[in-house]
Amino acid sequence: MNKKELAGVEAANYVKDGMKVGLGTGSTVYYTIVELGRRVAAGLRIVGIPTSAATEALAKELHIPLTTFQACPRLDLTIDGADAVTPDFQLIKGGGGALLREKLVAAASDQLLIVVDDGKLYDSFANLSIPIEVVPFAWETTAQRIANLGGKWTLREREGVPFVTDNHNYILDTVFDSVADPGRLQDVLKAITGVVETGLFINMADAVIVGRADSVETLSRADSP
Ligand SMILES: O=C(CO)[C@H](O)[C@H](O)COP(=O)(O)O
C-alpha cells in the first residue's frame, strides 16, 4: 500500500456500526471511502454526508447510504484529508476546492479525523498556499484587501478559466511570508466582505493519521502536550 492508502484504510477502523459519518474529499480519504464501501457491502451500517459533488458520486457508486442535515443535524465522525498539518493540529485544507462544505461538515461532527501522508507535516503555514473561497462578484476588490494584509494571491484556474467551487464561488490561493498566529489570520480574513471561507481549519482536528513509507501513525490531540 502507498502512504495515502495506509492512512486512508486505517481511518476506516474508526467507523463503527450505526455511525453518521462525514465523508471528506481528496485522494487520501478516497481510500477510506473505498474501504467503507467494502465494509458496507459486508454488512456495516452507516450513513454518510459527502463534502463535495465528487465524493457524493463516489459514495453512490459504492452504495454507501447517504443522508442530509435535515434528517441528521449532527454527525459522529468526519474523516477528511488535508494539505498541511502543524504539530498543534492546525490544518490547511481546500487543495481540492471543497473547503466550504468540508468545514461545514466538520463543524457538525463530534470528531474530525484527518488522513495524510507524511509529506503534509509542516512546522508553520508560512509560504504555504492557503485557499480562500470568495464571492465571484467584485472578487478583484476582495483580492485587493487580502493583498493589503500581505497575502500574495493567485486566482485558481482550470483550463484557462476561473475554477468554480461546488458553491459557485472562486478560490484565491494565497501565500503569506509569515503566519505567526493562524487563528488570528483566519479571523482577519473572515472579516473581509467577499470572503466566504478560508482553508484554515483552526482547533478542529481531533486526530491525524499519518501514512509513512512502511507504517501508519495516529496522532491524537488529546495526547499532545
Ligand atoms: O481539502 C481538500 C479538498 O478540498 C483535501 O482534503 C486536501 O486537498 C487533501 O487532498 P489529498 O488527500 O488529495 O492530498
The ligand as a Tripos MOL2 file, in Angstrom:
@<TRIPOS>MOLECULE
LIG
   14    13     1     0     0
SMALL
NO_CHARGES

@<TRIPOS>ATOM
      1 O1         -9.0640   19.8280    1.3720 O.2       1 LIG1
      2 C1         -9.1740   19.0220    0.4660 C.2       1 LIG1
      3 C2        -10.0780   19.2010   -0.6700 C.3       1 LIG1
      4 O2        -10.6890   20.4520   -0.6370 O.3       1 LIG1
      5 C3         -8.3750   17.7710    0.5110 C.3       1 LIG1
      6 O3         -8.7550   17.0600    1.6360 O.3       1 LIG1
      7 C4         -6.9230   18.1340    0.5660 C.3       1 LIG1
      8 O4         -6.6240   18.9080   -0.5690 O.3       1 LIG1
      9 C5         -6.0380   16.8840    0.5790 C.3       1 LIG1
     10 O5         -6.2180   16.1760   -0.6020 O.3       1 LIG1
     11 P1         -5.3110   14.9200   -0.9580 P.3       1 LIG1
     12 O6         -5.6310   13.8680    0.0380 O.co2     1 LIG1
     13 O7         -5.7290   14.5820   -2.3710 O.co2     1 LIG1
     14 O8         -3.8740   15.3540   -0.8970 O.co2     1 LIG1
@<TRIPOS>BOND
     1     1     2 2
     2     2     3 1
     3     2     5 1
     4     3     4 1
     5     5     6 1
     6     5     7 1
     7     7     8 1
     8     7     9 1
     9     9    10 1
    10    10    11 1
    11    11    12 2
    12    11    13 1
    13    11    14 1
@<TRIPOS>SUBSTRUCTURE
     1 LIG1         1 GROUP 0 **** ****
